Amino acid sequence: MQKGFKVASRLLAVTFILFISLFALDSFEQGRPFLQNLLAFVIHLIPVYILAIITFLSWRWPLIGGWFFWLLAIVYLSFFTPIPSWQLFLVIPGSLFIIGLLFLLQKFLPKGKNKK
């Protein structure tokens, strides 16, 4: 059971990072020099870098990662309240909360017995 939480938490974290990285594509504008577009793209990827670092830490220390994902959900909610609809709540802070929960469950659930 713990292995399922381990795989699910990691898979969802990486999928969420890829989803958030799609938002950086709106930084490209026609008529702007390539280097300015590239710089804007790199700047728009800052949240992805933060999520990647937290996922990397979670890979080794799921307890720390779970709390960081929950902290990010709380920070997001504190900056973007009131949320206009419950569907928007499910997309970003809801995903962060579920990923954090999976990392915490991975840490707190008992490990399976070794089969010999």
N, CA, C and O atoms as CSV, one atom per row, in Angstrom:
chain,resi,resn,atom,element,x,y,z
A,1,MET,N,N,0.823,-1.194,0.000
A,1,MET,CA,C,0.000,0.000,0.000
A,1,MET,C,C,0.866,1.257,0.000
A,1,MET,O,O,0.575,2.226,-0.700
A,2,GLN,N,N,1.931,1.225,0.792
A,2,GLN,CA,C,2.795,2.403,0.872
A,2,GLN,C,C,3.468,2.668,-0.477
A,2,GLN,O,O,3.677,3.821,-0.853
A,3,LYS,N,N,3.803,1.603,-1.200
A,3,LYS,CA,C,4.437,1.777,-2.502
A,3,LYS,C,C,3.502,2.496,-3.472
A,3,LYS,O,O,3.952,3.290,-4.298
A,4,GLY,N,N,2.197,2.218,-3.374
A,4,GLY,CA,C,1.225,2.902,-4.219
A,4,GLY,C,C,1.186,4.392,-3.944
A,4,GLY,O,O,1.106,5.199,-4.871
A,5,PHE,N,N,1.242,4.766,-2.649
A,5,PHE,CA,C,1.277,6.188,-2.307
A,5,PHE,C,C,2.574,6.827,-2.781
A,5,PHE,O,O,2.591,7.988,-3.189
A,6,LYS,N,N,3.650,6.069,-2.725
A,6,LYS,CA,C,4.948,6.583,-3.158
A,6,LYS,C,C,4.924,6.902,-4.654
A,6,LYS,O,O,5.336,7.982,-5.077
A,7,VAL,N,N,4.440,5.956,-5.437
A,7,VAL,CA,C,4.377,6.149,-6.886
A,7,VAL,C,C,3.375,7.251,-7.240
A,7,VAL,O,O,3.663,8.109,-8.075
A,8,ALA,N,N,2.205,7.227,-6.608
A,8,ALA,CA,C,1.172,8.220,-6.916
A,8,ALA,C,C,1.623,9.631,-6.566
A,8,ALA,O,O,1.396,10.563,-7.338
A,9,SER,N,N,2.256,9.797,-5.413
A,9,SER,CA,C,2.694,11.134,-5.016
A,9,SER,C,C,3.741,11.686,-5.971
A,9,SER,O,O,3.691,12.858,-6.346
A,10,ARG,N,N,4.670,10.861,-6.356
A,10,ARG,CA,C,5.717,11.319,-7.271
A,10,ARG,C,C,5.164,11.600,-8.664
A,10,ARG,O,O,5.517,12.598,-9.293
A,11,LEU,N,N,4.299,10.718,-9.135
A,11,LEU,CA,C,3.717,10.898,-10.456
A,11,LEU,C,C,2.845,12.154,-10.516
A,11,LEU,O,O,2.911,12.913,-11.483
A,12,LEU,N,N,2.035,12.367,-9.491
A,12,LEU,CA,C,1.199,13.567,-9.461
A,12,LEU,C,C,2.036,14.840,-9.334
A,12,LEU,O,O,1.700,15.859,-9.938
A,13,ALA,N,N,3.108,14.796,-8.566
A,13,ALA,CA,C,3.966,15.979,-8.416
A,13,ALA,C,C,4.604,16.353,-9.752
A,13,ALA,O,O,4.619,17.526,-10.124
A,14,VAL,N,N,5.122,15.379,-10.465
A,14,VAL,CA,C,5.753,15.656,-11.762
A,14,VAL,C,C,4.707,16.124,-12.776
A,14,VAL,O,O,4.967,17.038,-13.558
A,15,THR,N,N,3.527,15.502,-12.765
A,15,THR,CA,C,2.453,15.923,-13.667
A,15,THR,C,C,2.009,17.348,-13.360
A,15,THR,O,O,1.753,18.129,-14.276
A,16,PHE,N,N,1.917,17.692,-12.076
A,16,PHE,CA,C,1.538,19.048,-11.688
A,16,PHE,C,C,2.587,20.057,-12.139
A,16,PHE,O,O,2.238,21.148,-12.588
A,17,ILE,N,N,3.860,19.709,-12.027
A,17,ILE,CA,C,4.930,20.596,-12.489
A,17,ILE,C,C,4.808,20.827,-13.999
A,17,ILE,O,O,4.958,21.955,-14.469
A,18,LEU,N,N,4.541,19.773,-14.748
A,18,LEU,CA,C,4.370,19.936,-16.195
A,18,LEU,C,C,3.156,20.806,-16.519
A,18,LEU,O,O,3.200,21.617,-17.443
A,19,PHE,N,N,2.074,20.638,-15.759
A,19,PHE,CA,C,0.874,21.458,-15.963
A,19,PHE,C,C,1.169,22.930,-15.689
A,19,PHE,O,O,0.787,23.797,-16.475
A,20,ILE,N,N,1.840,23.214,-14.589
A,20,ILE,CA,C,2.148,24.608,-14.237
A,20,ILE,C,C,3.114,25.220,-15.258
A,20,ILE,O,O,3.041,26.414,-15.546
A,21,SER,N,N,4.012,24.404,-15.798
A,21,SER,CA,C,4.974,24.939,-16.765
A,21,SER,C,C,4.290,25.391,-18.057
A,21,SER,O,O,4.835,26.224,-18.781
A,22,LEU,N,N,3.116,24.859,-18.352
A,22,LEU,CA,C,2.397,25.299,-19.554
A,22,LEU,C,C,2.008,26.777,-19.487
A,22,LEU,O,O,1.907,27.441,-20.519
A,23,PHE,N,N,1.793,27.287,-18.284
A,23,PHE,CA,C,1.409,28.685,-18.133
A,23,PHE,C,C,2.535,29.645,-18.528
A,23,PHE,O,O,2.279,30.818,-18.802
A,24,ALA,N,N,3.764,29.162,-18.558
A,24,ALA,CA,C,4.891,30.016,-18.929
A,24,ALA,C,C,4.915,30.296,-20.428
A,24,ALA,O,O,5.585,31.224,-20.882
A,25,LEU,N,N,4.192,29.500,-21.183
A,25,LEU,CA,C,4.208,29.688,-22.637
A,25,LEU,C,C,3.539,30.991,-23.074
A,25,LEU,O,O,3.749,31.453,-24.196
A,26,ASP,N,N,2.737,31.579,-22.193
A,26,ASP,CA,C,2.089,32.832,-22.574
A,26,ASP,C,C,3.049,34.026,-22.533
A,26,ASP,O,O,2.654,35.151,-22.838
A,27,SER,N,N,4.285,33.786,-22.162
A,27,SER,CA,C,5.259,34.880,-22.098
A,27,SER,C,C,5.814,35.239,-23.481
A,27,SER,O,O,6.408,36.304,-23.650
A,28,PHE,N,N,5.626,34.369,-24.458
A,28,PHE,CA,C,6.128,34.645,-25.800
A,28,PHE,C,C,5.184,35.619,-26.511
A,28,PHE,O,O,3.973,35.406,-26.567
A,29,GLU,N,N,5.774,36.702,-27.055
A,29,GLU,CA,C,5.008,37.706,-27.796
A,29,GLU,C,C,5.629,37.903,-29.160
A,29,GLU,O,O,6.850,37.910,-29.317
A,30,GLN,N,N,4.772,38.061,-30.131
A,30,GLN,CA,C,5.238,38.293,-31.482
A,30,GLN,C,C,5.788,39.716,-31.596
A,30,GLN,O,O,5.222,40.655,-31.036
A,31,GLY,N,N,6.878,39.860,-32.314
A,31,GLY,CA,C,7.461,41.180,-32.514
A,31,GLY,C,C,8.497,41.554,-31.469
A,31,GLY,O,O,9.180,42.567,-31.616
A,32,ARG,N,N,8.623,40.780,-30.447
A,32,ARG,CA,C,9.633,41.046,-29.421
A,32,ARG,C,C,10.886,40.255,-29.763
A,32,ARG,O,O,10.780,39.148,-30.291
A,33,PRO,N,N,12.074,40.791,-29.478
A,33,PRO,CA,C,13.304,40.049,-29.769
A,33,PRO,C,C,13.345,38.696,-29.031
A,33,PRO,O,O,12.764,38.531,-27.958
A,34,PHE,N,N,14.043,37.754,-29.640
A,34,PHE,CA,C,14.100,36.399,-29.112
A,34,PHE,C,C,14.653,36.359,-27.689
A,34,PHE,O,O,14.112,35.653,-26.838
A,35,LEU,N,N,15.720,37.104,-27.420
A,35,LEU,CA,C,16.313,37.069,-26.080
A,35,LEU,C,C,15.363,37.613,-25.019
A,35,LEU,O,O,15.351,37.116,-23.893
A,36,GLN,N,N,14.575,38.615,-25.354
A,36,GLN,CA,C,13.584,39.124,-24.400
A,36,GLN,C,C,12.483,38.085,-24.165
A,36,GLN,O,O,12.023,37.913,-23.036
A,37,ASN,N,N,12.062,37.395,-25.225
A,37,ASN,CA,C,11.082,36.322,-25.064
A,37,ASN,C,C,11.644,35.195,-24.204
A,37,ASN,O,O,10.947,34.653,-23.346
A,38,LEU,N,N,12.890,34.852,-24.435
A,38,LEU,CA,C,13.515,33.783,-23.661
A,38,LEU,C,C,13.644,34.167,-22.192
A,38,LEU,O,O,13.390,33.341,-21.314
A,39,LEU,N,N,14.031,35.400,-21.916
A,39,LEU,CA,C,14.148,35.871,-20.543
A,39,LEU,C,C,12.781,35.868,-19.844
A,39,LEU,O,O,12.666,35.455,-18.690
A,40,ALA,N,N,11.763,36.327,-20.550
A,40,ALA,CA,C,10.416,36.314,-19.979
A,40,ALA,C,C,9.961,34.878,-19.692
A,40,ALA,O,O,9.317,34.617,-18.676
A,41,PHE,N,N,10.297,33.964,-20.584
A,41,PHE,CA,C,9.939,32.555,-20.389
A,41,PHE,C,C,10.629,31.979,-19.159
A,41,PHE,O,O,9.999,31.284,-18.362
A,42,VAL,N,N,11.903,32.260,-19.001
A,42,VAL,CA,C,12.656,31.759,-17.840
A,42,VAL,C,C,12.090,32.344,-16.543
A,42,VAL,O,O,12.001,31.642,-15.536
A,43,ILE,N,N,11.716,33.595,-16.561
A,43,ILE,CA,C,11.137,34.232,-15.372
A,43,ILE,C,C,9.775,33.619,-15.044
A,43,ILE,O,O,9.451,33.402,-13.876
A,44,HIS,N,N,8.982,33.340,-16.080
A,44,HIS,CA,C,7.672,32.731,-15.841
A,44,HIS,C,C,7.784,31.293,-15.318
A,44,HIS,O,O,6.816,30.749,-14.788
A,45,LEU,N,N,8.944,30.690,-15.465
A,45,LEU,CA,C,9.150,29.325,-14.973
A,45,LEU,C,C,9.614,29.273,-13.514
A,45,LEU,O,O,9.868,28.183,-13.001
A,46,ILE,N,N,9.730,30.408,-12.836
A,46,ILE,CA,C,10.180,30.417,-11.440
A,46,ILE,C,C,9.317,29.537,-10.540
A,46,ILE,O,O,9.878,28.808,-9.721
A,47,PRO,N,N,7.989,29.559,-10.640
A,47,PRO,CA,C,7.192,28.632,-9.810
A,47,PRO,C,C,7.509,27.161,-10.100
A,47,PRO,O,O,7.454,26.319,-9.204
A,48,VAL,N,N,7.839,26.864,-11.348
A,48,VAL,CA,C,8.193,25.489,-11.708
A,48,VAL,C,C,9.503,25.092,-11.033
A,48,VAL,O,O,9.646,23.960,-10.571
A,49,TYR,N,N,10.456,26.014,-10.976
A,49,TYR,CA,C,11.716,25.715,-10.296
A,49,TYR,C,C,11.477,25.421,-8.819
A,49,TYR,O,O,12.055,24.486,-8.265
A,50,ILE,N,N,10.627,26.219,-8.185
A,50,ILE,CA,C,10.320,26.013,-6.770
A,50,ILE,C,C,9.653,24.664,-6.567
A,50,ILE,O,O,10.015,23.921,-5.654
A,51,LEU,N,N,8.682,24.342,-7.413
A,51,LEU,CA,C,8.011,23.046,-7.309
A,51,LEU,C,C,8.972,21.890,-7.567
A,51,LEU,O,O,8.870,20.846,-6.922
A,52,ALA,N,N,9.893,22.062,-8.491
A,52,ALA,CA,C,10.864,21.006,-8.784
A,52,ALA,C,C,11.787,20.772,-7.585
A,52,ALA,O,O,12.111,19.628,-7.267
A,53,ILE,N,N,12.205,21.832,-6.929
A,53,ILE,CA,C,13.058,21.687,-5.739
A,53,ILE,C,C,12.289,20.984,-4.630
A,53,ILE,O,O,12.832,20.099,-3.968
A,54,ILE,N,N,11.031,21.367,-4.418
A,54,ILE,CA,C,10.233,20.721,-3.371
A,54,ILE,C,C,9.992,19.258,-3.713
A,54,ILE,O,O,10.036,18.404,-2.827
A,55,THR,N,N,9.738,18.953,-4.975
A,55,THR,CA,C,9.556,17.556,-5.383
A,55,THR,C,C,10.843,16.766,-5.185
A,55,THR,O,O,10.810,15.615,-4.750
A,56,PHE,N,N,11.967,17.380,-5.501
A,56,PHE,CA,C,13.252,16.711,-5.300
A,56,PHE,C,C,13.469,16.405,-3.820
A,56,PHE,O,O,13.915,15.311,-3.473
A,57,LEU,N,N,13.159,17.357,-2.951
A,57,LEU,CA,C,13.277,17.115,-1.511
A,57,LEU,C,C,12.288,16.047,-1.047
A,57,LEU,O,O,12.608,15.233,-0.180
A,58,SER,N,N,11.096,16.051,-1.622
A,58,SER,CA,C,10.062,15.087,-1.243
A,58,SER,C,C,10.452,13.674,-1.633
A,58,SER,O,O,10.058,12.711,-0.975
A,59,TRP,N,N,11.209,13.551,-2.681
A,59,TRP,CA,C,11.628,12.238,-3.145
A,59,TRP,C,C,12.429,11.533,-2.046
A,59,TRP,O,O,12.287,10.327,-1.847
A,60,ARG,N,N,13.254,12.278,-1.349
A,60,ARG,CA,C,14.106,11.710,-0.298
A,60,ARG,C,C,13.439,11.792,1.070
A,60,ARG,O,O,13.517,10.849,1.856
A,61,TRP,N,N,12.787,12.907,1.355
A,61,TRP,CA,C,12.152,13.129,2.658
A,61,TRP,C,C,10.672,13.445,2.454
A,61,TRP,O,O,10.308,14.616,2.355
A,62,PRO,N,N,9.815,12.431,2.390
A,62,PRO,CA,C,8.394,12.670,2.092
A,62,PRO,C,C,7.689,13.524,3.140
A,62,PRO,O,O,6.740,14.233,2.805
A,63,LEU,N,N,8.119,13.477,4.380
A,63,LEU,CA,C,7.484,14.285,5.419
A,63,LEU,C,C,7.688,15.778,5.143
A,63,LEU,O,O,6.746,16.566,5.224
A,64,ILE,N,N,8.908,16.148,4.822
A,64,ILE,CA,C,9.221,17.544,4.500
A,64,ILE,C,C,8.462,17.972,3.246
A,64,ILE,O,O,7.894,19.063,3.200
A,65,GLY,N,N,8.455,17.119,2.242
A,65,GLY,CA,C,7.759,17.442,1.002
A,65,GLY,C,C,6.269,17.610,1.191
A,65,GLY,O,O,5.667,18.522,0.624
A,66,GLY,N,N,5.666,16.734,1.987
A,66,GLY,CA,C,4.234,16.841,2.241
A,66,GLY,C,C,3.867,18.157,2.893
A,66,GLY,O,O,2.893,18.802,2.503
A,67,TRP,N,N,4.646,18.556,3.885
A,67,TRP,CA,C,4.366,19.829,4.561
A,67,TRP,C,C,4.606,21.011,3.633
A,67,TRP,O,O,3.863,21.992,3.691
A,68,PHE,N,N,5.623,20.945,2.781
A,68,PHE,CA,C,5.880,22.043,1.846
A,68,PHE,C,C,4.759,22.179,0.817
A,68,PHE,O,O,4.365,23.295,0.478
A,69,PHE,N,N,4.244,21.058,0.319
A,69,PHE,CA,C,3.134,21.136,-0.624
A,69,PHE,C,C,1.905,21.731,0.049
A,69,PHE,O,O,1.199,22.530,-0.565
A,70,TRP,N,N,1.634,21.363,1.291
A,70,TRP,CA,C,0.519,21.963,2.026
A,70,TRP,C,C,0.757,23.454,2.243
A,70,TRP,O,O,-0.170,24.256,2.122
A,71,LEU,N,N,1.988,23.826,2.560
A,71,LEU,CA,C,2.314,25.232,2.748
A,71,LEU,C,C,2.083,26.024,1.457
A,71,LEU,O,O,1.560,27.138,1.495
A,72,LEU,N,N,2.470,25.451,0.324
A,72,LEU,CA,C,2.231,26.127,-0.954
A,72,LEU,C,C,0.736,26.299,-1.224
A,72,LEU,O,O,0.315,27.328,-1.753
A,73,ALA,N,N,-0.064,25.299,-0.864
A,73,ALA,CA,C,-1.519,25.414,-1.046
A,73,ALA,C,C,-2.072,26.548,-0.187
A,73,ALA,O,O,-2.921,27.312,-0.644
A,74,ILE,N,N,-1.602,26.663,1.044
A,74,ILE,CA,C,-2.063,27.725,1.941
A,74,ILE,C,C,-1.613,29.095,1.431
A,74,ILE,O,O,-2.386,30.053,1.467
A,75,VAL,N,N,-0.381,29.192,0.962
A,75,VAL,CA,C,0.121,30.457,0.416
A,75,VAL,C,C,-0.690,30.857,-0.810
A,75,VAL,O,O,-1.048,32.024,-0.969
A,76,TYR,N,N,-0.977,29.900,-1.665
A,76,TYR,CA,C,-1.777,30.198,-2.855
A,76,TYR,C,C,-3.156,30.712,-2.456
A,76,TYR,O,O,-3.641,31.699,-3.010
A,77,LEU,N,N,-3.783,30.042,-1.496
A,77,LEU,CA,C,-5.112,30.467,-1.050
A,77,LEU,C,C,-5.085,31.845,-0.393
A,77,LEU,O,O,-6.039,32.613,-0.512
A,78,SER,N,N,-3.988,32.155,0.300
A,78,SER,CA,C,-3.917,33.458,0.960
A,78,SER,C,C,-3.737,34.601,-0.040
A,78,SER,O,O,-4.171,35.724,0.220
A,79,PHE,N,N,-3.101,34.326,-1.179
A,79,PHE,CA,C,-2.916,35.367,-2.187
A,79,PHE,C,C,-4.119,35.519,-3.103
A,79,PHE,O,O,-4.388,36.614,-3.599
A,80,PHE,N,N,-4.839,34.440,-3.331
A,80,PHE,CA,C,-5.919,34.457,-4.321
A,80,PHE,C,C,-7.277,34.176,-3.690
A,80,PHE,O,O,-8.013,33.309,-4.163
A,81,THR,N,N,-7.612,34.898,-2.632
A,81,THR,CA,C,-8.933,34.757,-2.040
A,81,THR,C,C,-9.718,36.026,-2.276
A,81,THR,O,O,-9.102,37.092,-2.276
A,82,PRO,N,N,-10.972,36.009,-2.468
A,82,PRO,CA,C,-11.793,34.801,-2.574
A,82,PRO,C,C,-11.663,34.167,-3.953
A,82,PRO,O,O,-11.521,34.861,-4.960
A,83,ILE,N,N,-11.713,32.851,-3.983
A,83,ILE,CA,C,-11.643,32.122,-5.249
A,83,ILE,C,C,-13.039,32.169,-5.879
A,83,ILE,O,O,-14.029,31.845,-5.223
A,84,PRO,N,N,-13.116,32.572,-7.146
A,84,PRO,CA,C,-14.433,32.790,-7.741
A,84,PRO,C,C,-15.309,31.539,-7.866
A,84,PRO,O,O,-16.534,31.646,-7.818
A,85,SER,N,N,-14.715,30.382,-8.021
A,85,SER,CA,C,-15.527,29.170,-8.139
A,85,SER,C,C,-14.784,27.998,-7.510
A,85,SER,O,O,-13.562,28.026,-7.367
A,86,TRP,N,N,-15.531,26.978,-7.141
A,86,TRP,CA,C,-14.927,25.819,-6.484
A,86,TRP,C,C,-14.082,25.009,-7.463
A,86,TRP,O,O,-13.185,24.283,-7.035
A,87,GLN,N,N,-14.348,25.114,-8.774
A,87,GLN,CA,C,-13.531,24.382,-9.745
A,87,GLN,C,C,-12.096,24.917,-9.759
A,87,GLN,O,O,-11.138,24.154,-9.890
A,88,LEU,N,N,-11.966,26.228,-9.623
A,88,LEU,CA,C,-10.619,26.805,-9.564
A,88,LEU,C,C,-9.893,26.402,-8.289
A,88,LEU,O,O,-8.667,26.286,-8.272
A,89,PHE,N,N,-10.654,26.189,-7.223
A,89,PHE,CA,C,-10.044,25.720,-5.978
A,89,PHE,C,C,-9.451,24.331,-6.170
A,89,PHE,O,O,-8.390,24.029,-5.623
A,90,LEU,N,N,-10.125,23.485,-6.942
A,90,LEU,CA,C,-9.648,22.119,-7.130
A,90,LEU,C,C,-8.391,22.035,-7.990
A,90,LEU,O,O,-7.590,21.113,-7.836
A,91,VAL,N,N,-8.219,22.981,-8.880
A,91,VAL,CA,C,-7.121,22.868,-9.844
A,91,VAL,C,C,-5.758,23.050,-9.188
A,91,VAL,O,O,-4.936,22.135,-9.244
A,92,ILE,N,N,-5.492,24.173,-8.581
A,92,ILE,CA,C,-4.141,24.413,-8.071
A,92,ILE,C,C,-4.017,24.100,-6.579
A,92,ILE,O,O,-3.266,23.189,-6.232
A,93,PRO,N,N,-4.704,24.797,-5.685
A,93,PRO,CA,C,-4.487,24.477,-4.270
A,93,PRO,C,C,-4.999,23.085,-3.895
A,93,PRO,O,O,-4.437,22.433,-3.014
A,94,GLY,N,N,-6.055,22.632,-4.554
A,94,GLY,CA,C,-6.547,21.283,-4.284
A,94,GLY,C,C,-5.531,20.225,-4.690
A,94,GLY,O,O,-5.320,19.247,-3.972
A,95,SER,N,N,-4.904,20.426,-5.842
A,95,SER,CA,C,-3.870,19.494,-6.299
A,95,SER,C,C,-2.676,19.498,-5.356
A,95,SER,O,O,-2.140,18.442,-5.019
A,96,LEU,N,N,-2.262,20.684,-4.931
A,96,LEU,CA,C,-1.137,20.775,-4.000
A,96,LEU,C,C,-1.454,20.058,-2.688
A,96,LEU,O,O,-0.604,19.368,-2.124
A,97,PHE,N,N,-2.694,20.230,-2.208
A,97,PHE,CA,C,-3.093,19.587,-0.960
A,97,PHE,C,C,-3.092,18.063,-1.107
A,97,PHE,O,O,-2.631,17.358,-0.209
A,98,ILE,N,N,-3.601,17.550,-2.228
A,98,ILE,CA,C,-3.641,16.097,-2.446
A,98,ILE,C,C,-2.233,15.528,-2.574
A,98,ILE,O,O,-1.941,14.467,-2.022
A,99,ILE,N,N,-1.362,16.223,-3.295
A,99,ILE,CA,C,0.023,15.749,-3.434
A,99,ILE,C,C,0.704,15.726,-2.069
A,99,ILE,O,O,1.397,14.764,-1.740
A,100,GLY,N,N,0.513,16.777,-1.274
A,100,GLY,CA,C,1.085,16.800,0.068
A,100,GLY,C,C,0.533,15.688,0.934
A,100,GLY,O,O,1.277,15.070,1.696
A,101,LEU,N,N,-0.764,15.421,0.828
A,101,LEU,CA,C,-1.384,14.340,1.595
A,101,LEU,C,C,-0.792,12.994,1.213
A,101,LEU,O,O,-0.534,12.162,2.084
A,102,LEU,N,N,-0.574,12.769,-0.072
A,102,LEU,CA,C,0.014,11.503,-0.508
A,102,LEU,C,C,1.441,11.332,0.012
A,102,LEU,O,O,1.832,10.231,0.400
A,103,PHE,N,N,2.217,12.410,0.023
A,103,PHE,CA,C,3.571,12.308,0.579
A,103,PHE,C,C,3.523,12.036,2.083
A,103,PHE,O,O,4.320,11.250,2.595
A,104,LEU,N,N,2.598,12.679,2.788
A,104,LEU,CA,C,2.491,12.447,4.232
A,104,LEU,C,C,2.001,11.034,4.529
A,104,LEU,O,O,2.492,10.397,5.461
A,105,LEU,N,N,1.048,10.539,3.761
A,105,LEU,CA,C,0.574,9.168,3.966
A,105,LEU,C,C,1.676,8.161,3.708
A,105,LEU,O,O,1.772,7.142,4.391
A,106,GLN,N,N,2.497,8.447,2.729
A,106,GLN,CA,C,3.638,7.584,2.426
A,106,GLN,C,C,4.555,7.457,3.641
A,106,GLN,O,O,5.116,6.391,3.895
A,107,LYS,N,N,4.702,8.528,4.373
A,107,LYS,CA,C,5.587,8.536,5.537
A,107,LYS,C,C,4.938,7.874,6.751
A,107,LYS,O,O,5.597,7.147,7.494
A,108,PHE,N,N,3.628,8.130,6.952
A,108,PHE,CA,C,2.997,7.698,8.192
A,108,PHE,C,C,2.379,6.307,8.133
A,108,PHE,O,O,2.159,5.698,9.180
A,109,LEU,N,N,2.094,5.788,6.946
A,109,LEU,CA,C,1.531,4.441,6.885
A,109,LEU,C,C,2.614,3.407,7.143
A,109,LEU,O,O,3.766,3.603,6.754
A,110,PRO,N,N,2.252,2.307,7.796
A,110,PRO,CA,C,3.263,1.288,8.072
A,110,PRO,C,C,3.765,0.652,6.780
A,110,PRO,O,O,3.018,0.477,5.818
A,111,LYS,N,N,5.039,0.316,6.787
A,111,LYS,CA,C,5.633,-0.328,5.621
A,111,LYS,C,C,5.144,-1.760,5.551
A,111,LYS,O,O,4.864,-2.390,6.571
A,112,GLY,N,N,5.045,-2.266,4.328
A,112,GLY,CA,C,4.625,-3.665,4.123
A,112,GLY,C,C,5.700,-4.617,4.623
A,112,GLY,O,O,6.881,-4.279,4.695
A,113,LYS,N,N,5.257,-5.802,4.960
A,113,LYS,CA,C,6.208,-6.815,5.440
A,113,LYS,C,C,6.995,-7.362,4.275
A,113,LYS,O,O,6.468,-7.540,3.177
A,114,ASN,N,N,8.267,-7.628,4.524
A,114,ASN,CA,C,9.122,-8.202,3.492
A,114,ASN,C,C,8.742,-9.646,3.267
A,114,ASN,O,O,8.602,-10.420,4.214
A,115,LYS,N,N,8.577,-10.005,2.010
A,115,LYS,CA,C,8.245,-11.383,1.668
A,115,LYS,C,C,9.536,-12.126,1.389
A,115,LYS,O,O,10.396,-11.641,0.653
A,116,LYS,N,N,9.668,-13.292,1.973
A,116,LYS,CA,C,10.892,-14.079,1.750
A,116,LYS,C,C,10.617,-15.267,0.883
A,116,LYS,O,O,11.528,-16.042,0.590
